[in-house]
Amino acid sequence: MEIKFSRHAKRRVKLFEISETIITDILKTMNLHQGEHEIVRNITGFQYPLKIVVSVKGDTVTVITNYPLKKGRKK
């Protein structure tokens, strides 16, 4: 499975100080089917749950966006 980050998703990673490896680790453990998916996970070290929106086409998973569900940065 190939995981790509959209330009928007890369900007959210930097803005909210989320590691790309956290996102990729979450996606690798999931069995995703074709189409778009919204994933919400509580991650240690973040005050709020992370929301990840992905699109799956073939063997490629594209991260459209990712952010904490409420405003706030990593504390």
C-alpha positions in Angstrom: 0.0 0.0 0.0 1.3 3.4 -1.0 0.5 6.4 1.2 0.6 9.9 -0.3 -0.1 13.2 1.5 -1.9 16.0 -0.4 -0.4 19.5 -0.1 -3.2 20.5 2.3 -2.5 17.5 4.5 1.2 18.3 4.6 0.4 21.8 5.7 -1.9 20.5 8.5 0.8 18.2 9.7 3.2 21.2 10.1 0.5 23.5 11.6 -0.7 21.1 14.3 2.7 19.4 14.8 1.5 16.0 13.9 4.1 13.5 12.7 3.5 11.9 9.3 4.6 8.6 10.8 1.7 8.7 13.3 -0.7 9.0 10.3 1.0 6.3 8.3 1.0 3.9 11.2 -2.7 4.4 11.8 -3.4 3.8 8.1 -1.2 0.7 7.8 -3.2 -1.0 10.6 -6.5 -0.4 8.9 -8.2 -2.5 6.2 -9.4 0.3 3.9 -11.7 -0.4 0.9 -12.1 1.8 -2.2 -13.6 5.2 -1.7 -13.3 8.0 0.9 -13.0 7.4 4.6 -13.1 9.5 7.8 -11.0 8.1 10.6 -11.1 9.5 14.2 -8.5 8.2 16.7 -7.3 9.2 20.2 -3.6 9.5 20.1 -1.3 9.7 23.2 0.2 13.2 23.4 -2.6 15.0 21.8 -5.3 16.8 23.8 -8.0 16.1 21.2 -8.7 13.1 18.9 -7.2 13.3 15.4 -9.4 13.2 12.4 -7.9 11.8 9.2 -9.7 12.0 5.8 -8.4 9.6 3.1 -9.3 8.6 -0.4 -8.4 5.0 -1.5 -8.0 4.2 -5.2 -6.4 0.9 -6.1 -3.3 0.4 -3.9 -2.9 4.1 -3.3 -4.1 5.9 -0.1 -4.2 9.7 -0.4 -4.4 11.6 2.9 -6.7 14.6 2.1 -6.6 16.2 5.5 -5.7 15.6 9.1 -6.3 17.7 12.2 -7.4 17.7 15.8 -11.1 17.8 16.2 -11.0 21.0 18.2 -8.7 24.0 17.8 -5.5 23.5 19.7 -1.9 22.4 19.2 0.0 19.6 20.7 0.7 20.2 24.4 
